[in-house]
Amino acid sequence: MNIFKFKAEVEPDIVRFREQIGIKNLSKITVVLIPLDSYIEVTIETEFPIDTIKKAIQKVEDGHVMLETLTTEDAYTGIRVR
């Protein structure tokens, strides 16, 4: 099982991502509002590799924050990489 983390700007971005990836393809999704931050932190568990997750995020209009922060859970810093 692969575990990935990323930030999202708003909740509708997460909904759009879930629509793109297909909710049945996620074993678990955890959404946490970060206090004193304007972002939402998302952790997902899936059988998909990171490239598949990236392709789904790329289909989300204005999903750049998710794409720029997506990484494996153990490498996650929340810092945007452009």
Secondary structure, DSSP 8 states (H G I E B T S, - for coil): -EEEEEEESSHHHHHHHHHHH-GGG-SEEEEEE-TTSS-EEEEEEESS-HHHHHHHHHTSTT-HHHHHH-EEGGG-------
